Amino acid sequence: MVIREHVLAGYVDDAGGREALALARTIAEVTGARLTVAAVHSPERAASVVEAQAALDHAADLLAGFPADLVAHESRSASRGLSVLASRSGADLIVIGSPAGGAHGRVNLGGTADHLLHAATQAVLLTPAGFTPSGGPRRFTVAYVRRPQCDEAVVSAAGTAARLGVPLRLATLAVDGADPDPLRDDLALALRLAGESTGLAAGEVEAAIGEGDDVAAAVEDLDWVEGDLLICASSEDAPVHRVFLGETAFKVVRAAPCPVSVLPRGRT
């Protein structure tokens, strides 16, 4: 499923870190998942240990009593540290924020995100800059094209939607004048898959096509609501059980006006 039992938030003491922490806490609260908050520090600077612990103390204040494991983890890079810690602790979702300097309300991809989106064995949840959660997810949207890994994402998202009682939407893009009719046929098959895999009624799953001259315009054409969470499958080039995004998916992630979860290939 999209959200299972253990959420790992990568925390740095800046706006992006605080936004990721708030989202991770909300996800854990809604799903009943265990929450771990990690501050990764470098082995090359002795002061980084103290800085990591200070960051975790601040994170604890922000959590205001919400139960979480607070971990300072040594690694030469934040991305590798989070991946290793997630594997050791059994976390199945890594939540990170957006670095400063990017567009407000959009996911900004820094070095940590770029590495995780090419190597993580867990789902990665990306937090838009300036994002403030208002309760749990209110709708799951799956970015769909007719490929096996997207069918896996549909099954995974449908299972989580059914468990949480959240509506599910399957969306695809018609870019630069592409004929939407074949896309409607693909979505019809995906709708059937979602229902058959979970028992969701037809009214609980909808389909949508975004149209535009480019990917960003087509994403914007979709009707987005507060509380949306976008789910993307990994590329067909991804090794089994790893995350890997292709060029088009990267454009979708950067254009999305909501948090985006990227699933490893072959894990439902």
N, C-alpha and C positions, 0 to 999 in steps of 0.2 A: 504494500500500500504506500501511498504518498507520505503519510505520517504514521510511524509505527510506535515505538516504545521509548525512544531515547533521543533527545535533541541536544546537540552540541552547539553552543554559541561561541563564535570567535570574538573576543572582546578586546578592543583598544579604547583608550580613554579619550574619545573624540565624538563628534556628532554621529558619524557612521556607526561607531561601536555601540553607542547608546540606542540608536534606532534598531540595530540588529538584536540587541538584548531585549528591547521591548517586544519585538516581533517573536523572538524565541520564547519568551515568557508566555505570551498570548497563546502560541501554538501548544506549549506544554500544558497550560491551564485548560484549554478547550479539549485536548485529547487525553489528558491524564498521563502524558509522557513524562519520564524523568528528564530533568534539565541539568546539564553541565555547562558551566561557563569557564572558558579557557583564555588565559592570557599567555601568549607565546613570547618567550624572551630569548635573546641571542646568547650563545656561549662565549662570544667574543668581547662582551662588555660586562664587567662585574656589576655595574650599577643597574643593568637591565633586570636583574632579579628583584631588586628593591622596587623598581618602577612597575614591574608586573604585579607584585603583591599590592602596591598602592592602587593600581587599576582594579584589581579584584575587590579591594576594600570598598572602592567607589561603586563597583557593580553590586556588591551586597547591599549598600545603602539604597541603590535604585530599585533593587528587588523588593525592598521593604518587607522582609520576612518570608517572601515566597521561597519555598525550599529548593535549593540548588547545590550541586557540588561545585566548588570553586577550585580551579586547578591552574597552577603556574607550570608551564611546560617549556622545557628548553629545546630549541631547534634553530638551525641556521636560517630557516625561512618560515614565515607564518603559515603558508599553505602546506608545506610538508609537516609542520608540527601539528596542525589541525587534522590532517589525514591520518598520521600515526596515532594520535590520541583517540580519534574516532574509532579506528580499528581496534585499539587496545581496550577501549571502554565499551565497545559494542554499540556505539551511537549509529543511528541510521539516517540522520539528517544533520547537515552542517549549515548553520545560519551565519551569514556574514553581511556586513554593511557596505555602503558605497563610500569610496574615498572622496575627500574634498576636491572641489574644483570642477565637478561635472554638472550636468543639467539637473535642476531641482525637479523632483517628482519622477525621475527616471533612474534606472539602474546604471551606475557608473562602474566600469570594469577596470579595476586596478590589477596589479601583479598577482595578488593573492587569489582573486577571482579567476584570472586567466589560467593560473596553474591548476586550480581545483576543477575548472571546467574542461581540462584536458587529461585529468588523472585520477580524480576522486573515485573511490569505490562506494561512496555513500551519495544519497541525493544531496544536492546543494541548493539552499534557499537564499536568493539574492534580495536584499532590501533596498528599495529606491531611496535616493537622497531626500531627506526631509520627511520620511514616512512616519506616521503615527498610527498605530493600529487602533481601531475602534471596535473592540470585540474580536471574535475569531473570524475565520474566513466565511463569507456569506455566499460565495459561488466559486466553484472550480471551473476554469476554462482550460481545455486541452488544445494545444496547437497541433492540428492534425494534418498529416498527409498520409496517403495510403502506403504504408510500409510496416513491416512486422514490429519494429521498435515503437512505432506510434500506436499500434494496436495494444502493445504491452502497456503503454502509458494510459490508454483508455481504460483498460481493465483495472489498473492500479488506482487511477483517479476515481473510477466508478465505485470501487470498493470502499475507498475513504469517504466519498460523498454519501454513500448509503449508511456507513457507520455513524457519521456525524449529522446526518439529516440536512445536508447542504445540496443545493441544486448543482447540476453538472451541465456544462456547455462544451460542445465540440466545435472548434472554429478552424477554418482554413482560409487561405488568402488567394485571391485572384489578382495577380500583379501584371501591370502593363498590358491590359486588355485581354488577359487570358479568359478563355471560355469557361463560365462558371458551371455549365451543365454537368460535365464529368465530375466536377468537385462535389456537386450535390449528390451524385450517385455514390461517391466515396463516403460522404458523410452519412448517407442512409445506411450503408453497411456498418459504419462505426457506431451509429445509434443502436442498431440491432445488437452489436457486440456488447455494448454497455449494458443493455437491458438483460441479455441472456447470461452475462457473467455475474450479475448481482441481484437480479429481480427488480431493478428500478423500473417504475412505470414510465410509459411514454411521456407523460406530462412532466416527469422529473428530469428529463434530459432534453436539451434543445441543441439546435445546430445553427451555425452562423457563418456567413462568408464575408470577409472584409475585402473591399475592392479599392485599388489605388494604382498610381503610376509607379510606385516603388513599395518596398516592404513597409517602411515607416508609415506611408500614407494608408496602406491597406490595414495595418494594425490600428491606426487611429480611426478608421472607418467602422471598426467593430464598436458595439455599444458597451462601454465599460461602466461599472457601478462601484461604489465604495464597498470594500470588502472582497473584491475579486482577488483570486490567486491564480496566476497563469502557470500551467504545467507543460514543460517541454521534454520531449524524448531526446536521447542522445542520438548522434549520427549513426548511420549504418556502418561507418568506418570505426566506430568505437570498439575496443576490445570488450569481451563479455565481462559484465559486472563492473564496468568503468564508465565514467562520464566522458563524453567527447562531443563538442558542438561543432557543426559545420558553419559555413559562412552565412547562409540564410538564417539559421537559428540564432546566430550572434546578433544579426540585425533585428530579429524579433525581440530578443531579450532587451536590447538597448532602446527599443521603441515602446516597450510595454509600460503603462502607467500604474503598475501594481507590482507587488512582490512576484518573483518568478522562481519556481522550483524546477531544477533540471534532474532528471532521473537517470541512474546508470542503466546501460543496456543490459537486458536479460534479467532484470529483477522486478518482479511484480508483487 
